[in-house]
Amino acid sequence: MSSDVLHNLKTIMEAHFSMDWLDSIPSAFLQKDLDGLWARQKVISDNMANIETPGYKEKNISFENQLKSKIDSIDGSGNVPDEINGIEDTKPLMTENTRETYRADNSGVDLEQQMVSMARTSLNYSYSLQTMGDYFTRLKAAITGSSK
């Protein structure tokens, strides 16, 4: 996630902190981010499992640009439930790389690239989980009046 997206999300979190905390734009965004990363991990695992399958073509998942455009379109003056529904309606887009082949049997999976993608996706997933945990920790502190 880029720093611009994180800054926009932080601004939205601050603007909507007084609303329904469990059904909010930040929690919907983080949930969709986790869903997209989970889908990517599954696709990468499938790619790695099929590396020796003749004719198998690498698949990819993209969702970040869709989420970024949803976040960028939120200005804080709209109907929050509609904005949440817009985020929740975002679906990961799966594509197949039909051009590249790396083996004589026309397998289109580059194992090294898949391992790098898996590591990056795992780190992003961990970071998003940490962010979600921090969000709920702040909510708990706001509700209980305690910082612990």
C-alpha positions in Angstrom: 0.0 0.0 0.0 1.3 3.4 -0.9 1.8 6.2 1.7 -0.9 8.3 -0.1 -3.5 5.6 0.4 -2.5 5.1 4.1 -2.7 8.9 4.6 -6.1 9.0 3.0 -7.2 6.1 5.2 -5.9 7.8 8.3 -7.8 11.0 7.4 -11.0 9.0 6.9 -10.5 7.1 10.1 -10.1 10.4 12.0 -13.2 11.9 10.3 -15.4 8.9 11.0 -14.2 7.9 14.4 -17.4 9.0 16.1 -19.7 6.9 14.0 -20.7 3.2 14.2 -17.2 1.8 15.0 -17.7 -1.7 13.8 -19.4 -0.8 10.6 -17.0 1.9 9.4 -15.1 2.9 6.3 -11.7 2.0 7.8 -12.8 -1.4 9.0 -14.5 -2.1 5.6 -11.3 -1.0 3.8 -9.1 -3.2 6.0 -11.4 -6.2 5.6 -11.3 -5.9 1.8 -7.5 -5.5 1.9 -7.2 -8.7 3.9 -9.7 -10.5 1.5 -7.6 -9.4 -1.5 -4.4 -10.4 0.0 -5.8 -13.8 1.0 -7.1 -14.4 -2.5 -3.6 -13.5 -3.8 -2.0 -16.0 -1.4 -4.3 -18.7 -2.7 -3.5 -17.9 -6.3 0.2 -17.9 -5.7 -0.1 -21.2 -3.9 -2.0 -22.6 -6.9 0.7 -21.3 -9.3 3.5 -22.9 -7.2 1.6 -26.2 -7.0 1.2 -26.3 -10.8 4.7 -25.4 -11.8 5.2 -28.7 -13.4 1.8 -28.9 -15.0 2.2 -28.8 -18.8 0.5 -25.7 -20.3 -0.4 -24.2 -16.9 -0.5 -20.4 -17.1 0.4 -18.2 -14.1 -2.6 -16.4 -12.6 -2.5 -13.0 -10.8 -4.8 -11.1 -8.5 -5.2 -7.4 -8.4 -7.4 -5.3 -6.1 -5.2 -2.4 -4.8 -6.1 0.0 -7.6 -9.8 -0.7 -7.2 -9.6 0.0 -3.4 -7.4 3.1 -4.0 -10.0 4.5 -6.4 -12.8 3.8 -3.8 -10.8 5.5 -1.0 -9.9 8.5 -3.3 -13.5 9.0 -4.2 -14.6 9.3 -0.5 -14.6 13.0 0.6 -16.3 12.5 4.0 -19.5 14.3 3.0 -21.3 11.4 1.4 -23.6 8.7 2.7 -21.3 6.5 4.9 -23.4 3.3 4.4 -23.2 3.8 0.6 -19.5 4.4 0.8 -19.1 1.2 2.9 -21.2 -0.8 0.4 -19.0 0.5 -2.4 -15.9 -0.7 -0.7 -17.5 -4.1 0.2 -18.6 -4.5 -3.4 -15.0 -4.4 -4.6 -13.9 -7.8 -5.8 -10.3 -9.0 -6.6 -9.7 -9.3 -10.3 -8.0 -12.5 -11.5 -6.0 -12.5 -14.7 -4.0 -15.2 -16.5 -0.6 -14.5 -18.0 -0.9 -16.2 -21.4 2.2 -14.7 -23.0 5.1 -15.9 -20.8 6.4 -19.5 -20.8 9.4 -20.6 -18.7 9.7 -24.2 -19.6 9.7 -26.5 -22.6 6.2 -27.9 -21.6 4.8 -24.3 -21.9 4.4 -23.9 -18.1 4.0 -20.1 -17.5 5.1 -20.1 -13.8 8.3 -18.5 -12.7 9.0 -20.1 -9.2 11.4 -17.5 -8.1 8.9 -14.7 -8.9 6.1 -16.6 -7.1 8.2 -17.0 -4.0 9.0 -13.2 -4.0 5.3 -12.5 -4.5 4.3 -14.8 -1.7 6.8 -13.2 0.7 5.6 -9.7 -0.2 1.9 -10.7 0.1 2.6 -12.4 3.5 4.3 -9.2 4.8 1.4 -7.1 3.5 -1.1 -9.4 5.1 0.7 -9.3 8.5 0.9 -5.5 8.3 -2.9 -5.2 7.5 -3.7 -7.5 10.4 -1.6 -5.4 12.7 -3.4 -2.3 11.4 -6.8 -3.9 12.0 -5.6 -4.9 15.6 -4.5 -1.3 16.2 -7.8 0.0 15.0 -9.7 -2.2 17.4 -7.3 -1.4 20.3 -8.1 2.3 19.8 -11.8 1.6 19.7 -11.5 -0.3 23.0 -9.5 2.5 24.5 -12.2 5.0 23.4 -15.0 2.9 24.8 -13.4 2.0 28.1 -11.5 5.3 28.6 -8.3 3.3 29.1 -5.1 3.1 27.0 -4.4 -0.5 28.0 
